[in-house]
Amino acid sequence: MSSTSVKSAFQRIDTEYGPAAGPPPGYQGYPGQPGPQAPTDRFSANRAFDKLAGLCATALVCGMIGYFAVPPDTAYGFMVVAFVLVLVGWFRMRWARYLAPTYSVIEGLALGSVSRLFSSFGHGIVVTAIVFTAGVFVAALVLYRTGLVRVTPRMMSLAFMGALGIMAVGFLSLVGLSVPGVNDLTGVGLVFSVLALGIAVLNLFTDFQYVTQSEARGVSAEGEWAAAFAMMTALVLVYISMLRILGAAGGGGRRS
């Protein structure tokens, strides 16, 4: 992805949502002065993270339900639906306010069922994976906000291509085609899991950049749902990758 394509990616934010009406936030004749009439419908990073927290809480509750009540075959169907929702969300960002909560419910139910399978590989695997996922998010956010990690065009390219690769592998697996490493937790499968984890972290960094740029550009607050949706899908990939890594450490071997 060149710098031109990166610029185009953020231009898409303006195309989808456009700048909110009125002057830039905080402008009242000179920079930094808050105005009483400042518009309230602009993108807010804090509200985007609040929405993400709500999506995570929804997925966690549904995950507990799925852990006890959703059989593996049904979970497979839920994962197909969740995959479709992600694809729709990419092409219809404005639908994110409806797609994101639906995705959290469906993906939560599926992950709950999958987590029950992985729990047989070792005591505490599920809880450890949840804690690790939260830790990865916090660590990535701190690294980004402190400037220790800067999102470059090359990083965006790697994140984008990696995400496409993961989606392609996921699609092939969902339609029943065998992909080397996907059904293995050791060997090639472990390498695949580590790579997927790295791709998920890269996408978190680019999502944080999306949040920062959207707030700076003053796009509509509707974009907060798209940002939360994107971060949620990255966190799901972190969680699944960690489940597989912990499963390999617990001697899970090959999954049927």
C-alpha positions as CSV (number, residue, x, y, z in Angstrom):
1,M,0.0,0.0,0.0
2,S,1.6,3.3,-1.1
3,S,1.2,6.6,0.7
4,T,-1.3,7.5,-2.0
5,S,-3.5,4.5,-1.2
6,V,-3.2,5.2,2.6
7,K,-4.5,8.7,1.8
8,S,-7.3,7.2,-0.2
9,A,-8.2,5.0,2.7
10,F,-8.8,8.0,5.0
11,Q,-10.5,9.9,2.2
12,R,-13.0,7.0,2.3
13,I,-13.9,8.1,5.9
14,D,-14.8,11.5,4.6
15,T,-16.8,9.9,1.7
16,E,-18.7,7.6,4.0
17,Y,-19.5,10.1,6.8
18,G,-18.3,13.5,5.8
19,P,-17.4,16.3,8.1
20,A,-19.9,17.2,10.7
21,A,-21.7,20.5,10.2
22,G,-20.3,23.7,11.7
23,P,-16.8,24.9,12.5
24,P,-14.1,22.6,13.8
25,P,-14.5,21.7,17.5
26,G,-13.0,24.2,19.9
27,Y,-12.8,27.0,17.3
28,Q,-14.1,30.4,18.3
29,G,-12.0,32.8,16.3
30,Y,-8.7,31.3,17.5
31,P,-7.5,27.8,18.3
32,G,-8.0,26.1,21.6
33,Q,-10.9,28.2,22.8
34,P,-14.0,26.0,23.5
35,G,-17.2,27.4,22.2
36,P,-20.6,26.9,23.8
37,Q,-22.2,26.3,20.4
38,A,-19.7,23.6,19.3
39,P,-21.4,20.8,17.5
40,T,-22.0,17.5,19.4
41,D,-22.3,15.2,16.5
42,R,-18.6,15.0,15.6
43,F,-16.5,11.8,15.9
44,S,-15.2,11.3,19.4
45,A,-12.4,8.8,20.2
46,N,-13.7,8.4,23.8
47,R,-17.2,7.5,22.5
48,A,-15.7,5.0,20.0
49,F,-13.9,3.2,22.8
50,D,-17.1,3.3,24.9
51,K,-18.9,1.6,22.1
52,L,-16.1,-1.0,21.8
53,A,-16.5,-1.6,25.6
54,G,-20.2,-2.2,25.0
55,L,-19.5,-4.6,22.2
56,C,-17.0,-6.5,24.3
57,A,-19.4,-6.8,27.2
58,T,-22.1,-8.1,24.9
59,A,-19.8,-10.7,23.4
60,L,-18.7,-11.7,26.9
61,V,-22.2,-12.3,28.1
62,C,-23.2,-14.1,24.9
63,G,-20.0,-16.1,25.2
64,M,-21.0,-17.4,28.6
65,I,-24.3,-18.4,27.1
66,G,-22.6,-20.1,24.2
67,Y,-20.2,-21.9,26.5
68,F,-23.0,-23.8,28.1
69,A,-25.8,-23.8,25.5
70,V,-24.5,-23.7,22.0
71,P,-23.4,-27.0,20.4
72,P,-20.3,-27.0,18.1
73,D,-22.3,-27.5,14.9
74,T,-24.5,-24.5,15.7
75,A,-21.4,-22.5,16.5
76,Y,-20.1,-23.2,13.0
77,G,-23.2,-21.7,11.5
78,F,-22.8,-18.6,13.8
79,M,-19.3,-18.1,12.6
80,V,-20.4,-18.2,9.0
81,V,-22.9,-15.5,9.7
82,A,-20.4,-13.4,11.7
83,F,-17.9,-13.7,8.7
84,V,-20.6,-12.4,6.4
85,L,-21.3,-9.5,8.7
86,V,-17.7,-8.5,8.6
87,L,-17.7,-8.5,4.8
88,V,-20.9,-6.4,4.7
89,G,-19.4,-4.0,7.2
90,W,-16.4,-3.4,5.1
91,F,-18.5,-2.4,2.1
92,R,-21.3,-0.6,4.0
93,M,-19.6,1.3,6.8
94,R,-22.7,3.3,7.5
95,W,-24.5,0.1,8.6
96,A,-21.9,-0.4,11.4
97,R,-24.3,0.8,14.1
98,Y,-26.5,-2.2,13.4
99,L,-23.9,-4.7,12.2
100,A,-21.5,-4.3,15.1
101,P,-24.0,-5.2,17.9
102,T,-25.3,-8.1,15.8
103,Y,-21.8,-9.3,15.2
104,S,-21.0,-9.2,18.9
105,V,-24.0,-11.3,19.8
106,I,-23.4,-13.9,17.1
107,E,-19.6,-14.1,17.4
108,G,-20.0,-14.2,21.2
109,L,-22.2,-17.2,21.0
110,A,-19.8,-18.9,18.6
111,L,-16.7,-18.2,20.6
112,G,-18.4,-19.4,23.8
113,S,-18.9,-22.8,22.2
114,V,-15.4,-22.9,20.7
115,S,-14.0,-21.9,24.1
116,R,-15.6,-24.9,25.7
117,L,-13.8,-27.2,23.2
118,F,-10.5,-25.5,24.0
119,S,-11.0,-25.7,27.7
120,S,-10.4,-29.4,27.5
121,F,-6.8,-28.8,26.6
122,G,-5.9,-27.3,30.0
123,H,-7.4,-25.8,33.1
124,G,-7.8,-22.0,32.8
125,I,-7.1,-21.7,29.1
126,V,-10.3,-19.6,28.4
127,V,-9.8,-17.2,31.3
128,T,-6.1,-16.8,30.4
129,A,-7.0,-16.1,26.7
130,I,-9.5,-13.4,27.8
131,V,-7.0,-11.7,30.1
132,F,-4.3,-11.9,27.5
133,T,-6.7,-10.3,24.9
134,A,-7.4,-7.4,27.2
135,G,-3.7,-7.0,28.0
136,V,-2.8,-6.9,24.3
137,F,-5.4,-4.2,23.7
138,V,-4.2,-2.0,26.5
139,A,-0.5,-2.6,25.6
140,A,-1.1,-1.7,22.0
141,L,-3.1,1.4,22.9
142,V,-0.3,2.6,25.3
143,L,2.4,2.0,22.6
144,Y,0.4,3.9,20.1
145,R,-0.5,6.9,22.3
146,T,3.0,7.3,23.6
147,G,4.4,7.3,20.1
148,L,6.5,4.3,20.6
149,V,4.7,2.7,17.7
150,R,3.9,4.8,14.7
151,V,1.5,3.7,12.0
152,T,3.4,3.9,8.7
153,P,2.1,3.2,5.2
154,R,4.1,0.0,5.3
155,M,2.5,-1.1,8.5
156,M,-0.9,-0.3,7.1
157,S,-0.1,-2.4,4.0
158,L,1.0,-5.4,6.1
159,A,-2.1,-5.1,8.3
160,F,-4.4,-4.9,5.3
161,M,-2.7,-7.7,3.3
162,G,-2.6,-9.9,6.5
163,A,-6.2,-9.3,7.2
164,L,-7.1,-10.3,3.6
165,G,-5.1,-13.4,4.0
166,I,-6.8,-14.4,7.3
167,M,-10.2,-13.7,5.8
168,A,-9.3,-15.9,2.8
169,V,-8.2,-18.7,5.0
170,G,-11.3,-18.3,7.1
171,F,-13.5,-18.4,4.1
172,L,-11.9,-21.5,2.7
173,S,-12.2,-23.3,6.1
174,L,-15.8,-22.3,6.4
175,V,-16.7,-23.8,3.0
176,G,-15.0,-27.1,3.9
177,L,-11.7,-26.8,2.1
178,S,-8.6,-28.0,4.0
179,V,-5.9,-25.3,4.6
180,P,-2.6,-26.6,6.0
181,G,-2.1,-25.4,9.6
182,V,-5.7,-24.4,10.3
183,N,-6.7,-27.6,11.9
184,D,-3.4,-28.1,13.6
185,L,-2.4,-26.5,16.9
186,T,1.2,-27.6,16.8
187,G,3.9,-27.3,14.1
188,V,2.6,-25.3,11.2
189,G,-0.6,-24.6,13.1
190,L,1.3,-22.9,15.9
191,V,3.2,-20.8,13.4
192,F,-0.1,-19.8,11.8
193,S,-1.6,-18.8,15.2
194,V,1.4,-16.6,16.0
195,L,1.2,-14.9,12.6
196,A,-2.5,-14.4,13.1
197,L,-1.8,-12.8,16.5
198,G,0.7,-10.5,14.9
199,I,-1.7,-9.5,12.2
200,A,-4.4,-8.8,14.7
201,V,-2.0,-6.5,16.7
202,L,-1.1,-4.6,13.5
203,N,-4.8,-4.1,12.7
204,L,-5.3,-2.7,16.2
205,F,-2.6,-0.1,15.5
206,T,-4.2,0.9,12.2
207,D,-7.6,1.0,13.9
208,F,-6.2,3.4,16.5
209,Q,-5.0,5.5,13.6
210,Y,-8.4,5.4,12.1
211,V,-9.9,6.7,15.4
212,T,-7.3,9.5,15.6
213,Q,-7.7,10.6,12.0
214,S,-11.5,10.5,12.2
215,E,-11.5,12.7,15.3
216,A,-9.0,15.1,13.7
217,R,-11.0,15.3,10.5
218,G,-14.2,16.0,12.4
219,V,-16.2,13.4,10.6
220,S,-19.7,12.5,11.7
221,A,-20.2,10.6,15.0
222,E,-21.7,7.7,13.0
223,G,-18.1,6.7,12.2
224,E,-17.6,5.7,15.9
225,W,-19.5,2.5,15.2
226,A,-17.3,1.6,12.3
227,A,-14.2,2.2,14.5
228,A,-15.6,0.1,17.3
229,F,-16.6,-2.7,14.8
230,A,-13.1,-2.7,13.4
231,M,-11.4,-2.9,16.8
232,M,-13.8,-5.6,17.9
233,T,-13.0,-7.9,14.9
234,A,-9.2,-7.4,15.7
235,L,-9.8,-8.4,19.3
236,V,-11.7,-11.5,18.2
237,L,-8.7,-12.5,16.1
238,V,-6.4,-11.9,19.1
239,Y,-8.6,-14.1,21.3
240,I,-8.9,-16.9,18.8
241,S,-5.1,-16.8,18.2
242,M,-4.4,-17.0,21.9
243,L,-6.8,-19.9,22.4
244,R,-4.9,-21.8,19.7
245,I,-1.5,-21.0,21.2
246,L,-2.6,-22.0,24.7
247,G,-4.2,-25.1,23.2
248,A,-0.9,-26.0,21.6
249,A,0.9,-25.5,25.0
250,G,-1.7,-27.7,26.6
251,G,-1.0,-30.5,24.1
252,G,-4.1,-30.0,22.0
253,G,-2.5,-31.5,18.9
254,R,-4.8,-31.9,16.0
255,R,-8.4,-30.8,16.2
256,S,-11.1,-32.7,14.2
